[in-house]
Amino acid sequence: MSSKKTPASWTAADETALIDFLCDNRASAGDGMSFKLVIWNAATDHLVRFTTKGGRKDASSCKNKWSKMKETHSIITKIKAKSG
């Protein structure tokens, strides 16, 4: 018998909660806003309160979501700079 893990699903509220948590813990990140595993583990505990859809977000899914959000921000910033 296999136990399947319910995949994480990110809502806008989940993303906001992650950003708020990371902002509160930004002192532990370097200039590139890179956080250590202990912060990602703490983020999973923090996000439990906000999750309304999908499975529990683990450290890996939080780190991946943060990377994607930083990438999206970078792209938007570049587009804004070109559009004047």
DRENDO-1510 file (C-alpha; in Angstrom, 1 decimal, always signed):
<recs>
REC; n; res; u; v; w
REC; 1; MET; +0.0; +0.0; +0.0 .
REC; 2; SER; +1.4; +3.4; -0.9 .
REC; 3; SER; +0.7; +6.6; +0.9 .
REC; 4; LYS; +0.4; +9.5; -1.5 .
REC; 5; LYS; +1.2; +12.9; -0.2 .
REC; 6; THR; -1.3; +15.6; -1.2 .
REC; 7; PRO; +0.6; +18.1; -3.3 .
REC; 8; ALA; +1.0; +21.7; -2.1 .
REC; 9; SER; -1.2; +24.2; -3.7 .
REC; 10; TRP; -0.3; +27.9; -3.5 .
REC; 11; THR; -3.0; +30.5; -3.1 .
REC; 12; ALA; -2.3; +34.3; -3.2 .
REC; 13; ALA; -2.9; +34.2; +0.6 .
REC; 14; ASP; -0.2; +31.5; +1.0 .
REC; 15; GLU; +2.2; +33.5; -1.1 .
REC; 16; THR; +1.6; +36.6; +0.9 .
REC; 17; ALA; +2.0; +34.7; +4.2 .
REC; 18; LEU; +5.4; +33.3; +2.9 .
REC; 19; ILE; +6.6; +36.8; +1.9 .
REC; 20; ASP; +5.5; +38.3; +5.2 .
REC; 21; PHE; +7.3; +35.5; +7.1 .
REC; 22; LEU; +10.5; +35.9; +5.1 .
REC; 23; CYS; +10.4; +39.7; +5.6 .
REC; 24; ASP; +10.1; +39.1; +9.3 .
REC; 25; ASN; +13.2; +36.8; +9.1 .
REC; 26; ARG; +15.2; +38.8; +6.5 .
REC; 27; ALA; +18.1; +39.4; +8.9 .
REC; 28; SER; +19.0; +35.7; +8.6 .
REC; 29; ALA; +19.3; +36.0; +4.8 .
REC; 30; GLY; +22.3; +37.3; +2.8 .
REC; 31; ASP; +22.3; +40.0; +0.2 .
REC; 32; GLY; +20.7; +37.6; -2.3 .
REC; 33; MET; +17.8; +36.9; +0.1 .
REC; 34; SER; +19.0; +33.3; +0.4 .
REC; 35; PHE; +17.7; +31.5; +3.5 .
REC; 36; LYS; +19.0; +28.5; +5.3 .
REC; 37; LEU; +17.1; +25.3; +5.9 .
REC; 38; VAL; +16.1; +26.3; +9.4 .
REC; 39; ILE; +14.1; +29.2; +8.0 .
REC; 40; TRP; +12.4; +27.0; +5.4 .
REC; 41; ASN; +11.5; +24.5; +8.1 .
REC; 42; ALA; +10.1; +27.4; +10.2 .
REC; 43; ALA; +8.2; +28.7; +7.2 .
REC; 44; THR; +6.4; +25.3; +6.8 .
REC; 45; ASP; +5.2; +25.6; +10.4 .
REC; 46; HIS; +4.1; +29.2; +9.9 .
REC; 47; LEU; +2.2; +28.4; +6.7 .
REC; 48; VAL; +0.0; +25.7; +8.3 .
REC; 49; ARG; -2.2; +28.5; +9.7 .
REC; 50; PHE; -2.8; +29.9; +6.3 .
REC; 51; THR; -3.2; +26.9; +4.1 .
REC; 52; THR; -6.7; +26.4; +2.8 .
REC; 53; LYS; -6.0; +24.4; -0.3 .
REC; 54; GLY; -3.7; +21.4; -1.0 .
REC; 55; GLY; -1.3; +19.6; +1.2 .
REC; 56; ARG; +1.3; +20.9; +3.7 .
REC; 57; LYS; +4.0; +23.0; +2.2 .
REC; 58; ASP; +7.4; +21.5; +3.0 .
REC; 59; ALA; +10.7; +23.3; +3.1 .
REC; 60; SER; +11.5; +22.4; -0.5 .
REC; 61; SER; +8.2; +23.7; -1.8 .
REC; 62; CYS; +8.6; +26.9; +0.2 .
REC; 63; LYS; +12.2; +27.4; -1.1 .
REC; 64; ASN; +11.1; +26.7; -4.7 .
REC; 65; LYS; +8.1; +29.1; -4.5 .
REC; 66; TRP; +10.4; +31.8; -3.1 .
REC; 67; SER; +12.8; +31.2; -6.0 .
REC; 68; LYS; +10.0; +31.5; -8.6 .
REC; 69; MET; +8.6; +34.7; -6.9 .
REC; 70; LYS; +12.1; +36.3; -7.0 .
REC; 71; GLU; +12.4; +35.3; -10.7 .
REC; 72; THR; +9.0; +36.8; -11.5 .
REC; 73; HIS; +9.9; +40.0; -9.6 .
REC; 74; SER; +13.2; +40.3; -11.6 .
REC; 75; ILE; +11.4; +39.9; -14.9 .
REC; 76; ILE; +8.7; +42.4; -14.0 .
REC; 77; THR; +11.4; +44.9; -12.9 .
REC; 78; LYS; +13.2; +44.5; -16.2 .
REC; 79; ILE; +10.0; +45.0; -18.2 .
REC; 80; LYS; +9.2; +48.1; -16.2 .
REC; 81; ALA; +12.7; +49.5; -16.8 .
REC; 82; LYS; +12.3; +49.1; -20.6 .
REC; 83; SER; +8.7; +50.5; -20.8 .
REC; 84; GLY; +9.7; +53.8; -19.3 .
</recs>
